[in-house]
Amino acid sequence: MPILPQKELKMIDAGKCVRQAQIDLDISSVELAQRTNSTPQQVVRWRSQPNMKIHTIEAICNAMDISIYDFLLYQNAESPN
């Protein structure tokens, strides 16, 4: 069996996905905190951390009414200048 070249896996930046989804969906950090029964300080932490547990991503996606797949697509979104 021939050896296939391996693709380099790129890590998803979950914090970037949160930031971009908030911009796209016009959801403030205060509003996201309320929707997730969390605090604005926790949302700030989510926005800055590249790695996140799946249950946290699920809670954020439920609060934003988007799928995890759609959430992950925000990785490729461009930040507004």
LOLUMGU-216228 format. One record per residue (C-alpha): residue number from 1; x, y, z. Coordinates in Angstrom, 3 decimals. Layout:
BEGIN
<NUM; <X; Y; Z>>;
...
This chain:
BEGIN
<1; <0.000; 0.000; 0.000>>;
<2; <1.497; 3.395; -0.948>>;
<3; <2.235; 5.914; 1.766>>;
<4; <0.131; 9.027; 1.347>>;
<5; <1.505; 12.437; 2.269>>;
<6; <0.128; 13.649; 5.564>>;
<7; <-1.658; 16.952; 5.777>>;
<8; <-0.632; 19.263; 8.539>>;
<9; <-3.583; 19.701; 10.873>>;
<10; <-4.391; 23.261; 11.787>>;
<11; <-5.740; 23.834; 15.275>>;
<12; <-9.016; 25.699; 15.568>>;
<13; <-8.854; 28.918; 17.594>>;
<14; <-12.099; 28.653; 19.572>>;
<15; <-11.700; 32.160; 20.983>>;
<16; <-11.526; 33.579; 17.467>>;
<17; <-14.682; 31.653; 16.594>>;
<18; <-16.466; 33.219; 19.581>>;
<19; <-15.305; 36.720; 18.622>>;
<20; <-16.237; 36.364; 14.958>>;
<21; <-19.626; 34.799; 15.734>>;
<22; <-20.397; 37.647; 18.134>>;
<23; <-19.568; 40.194; 15.437>>;
<24; <-21.523; 38.374; 12.732>>;
<25; <-24.568; 37.736; 14.920>>;
<26; <-24.380; 41.102; 16.721>>;
<27; <-24.282; 39.507; 20.183>>;
<28; <-22.509; 41.501; 22.890>>;
<29; <-20.433; 39.853; 25.591>>;
<30; <-23.012; 40.913; 28.184>>;
<31; <-25.807; 39.338; 26.144>>;
<32; <-23.811; 36.138; 25.583>>;
<33; <-23.111; 35.964; 29.315>>;
<34; <-26.821; 36.255; 30.072>>;
<35; <-27.717; 33.609; 27.486>>;
<36; <-25.166; 31.167; 28.942>>;
<37; <-25.929; 31.946; 32.599>>;
<38; <-22.373; 33.121; 32.923>>;
<39; <-20.605; 36.424; 33.547>>;
<40; <-19.157; 38.990; 31.129>>;
<41; <-15.743; 38.201; 32.639>>;
<42; <-16.143; 34.554; 31.641>>;
<43; <-17.045; 35.589; 28.090>>;
<44; <-13.857; 37.687; 27.980>>;
<45; <-11.899; 34.548; 28.972>>;
<46; <-13.654; 32.485; 26.277>>;
<47; <-12.860; 35.148; 23.677>>;
<48; <-9.150; 35.013; 24.529>>;
<49; <-8.562; 31.271; 24.838>>;
<50; <-7.675; 29.248; 21.746>>;
<51; <-8.704; 25.904; 23.298>>;
<52; <-12.087; 25.106; 24.769>>;
<53; <-13.912; 22.040; 26.079>>;
<54; <-16.620; 20.715; 23.797>>;
<55; <-19.376; 21.261; 26.388>>;
<56; <-18.398; 24.945; 26.546>>;
<57; <-18.585; 25.202; 22.759>>;
<58; <-21.986; 23.489; 22.866>>;
<59; <-23.273; 25.982; 25.442>>;
<60; <-22.022; 28.930; 23.391>>;
<61; <-23.528; 27.515; 20.193>>;
<62; <-26.877; 26.906; 21.890>>;
<63; <-26.851; 30.468; 23.222>>;
<64; <-26.092; 31.823; 19.739>>;
<65; <-28.538; 29.421; 18.059>>;
<66; <-25.903; 28.053; 15.677>>;
<67; <-24.490; 24.588; 15.034>>;
<68; <-21.016; 23.569; 16.143>>;
<69; <-20.145; 23.214; 12.463>>;
<70; <-21.166; 26.831; 11.799>>;
<71; <-19.252; 27.936; 14.896>>;
<72; <-16.073; 26.283; 13.610>>;
<73; <-16.461; 27.968; 10.222>>;
<74; <-15.874; 31.313; 11.943>>;
<75; <-12.219; 30.234; 12.197>>;
<76; <-11.860; 31.285; 8.546>>;
<77; <-13.714; 34.594; 8.885>>;
<78; <-11.748; 37.785; 8.418>>;
<79; <-11.724; 40.344; 11.211>>;
<80; <-13.063; 43.759; 10.241>>;
<81; <-10.411; 46.470; 10.055>>;
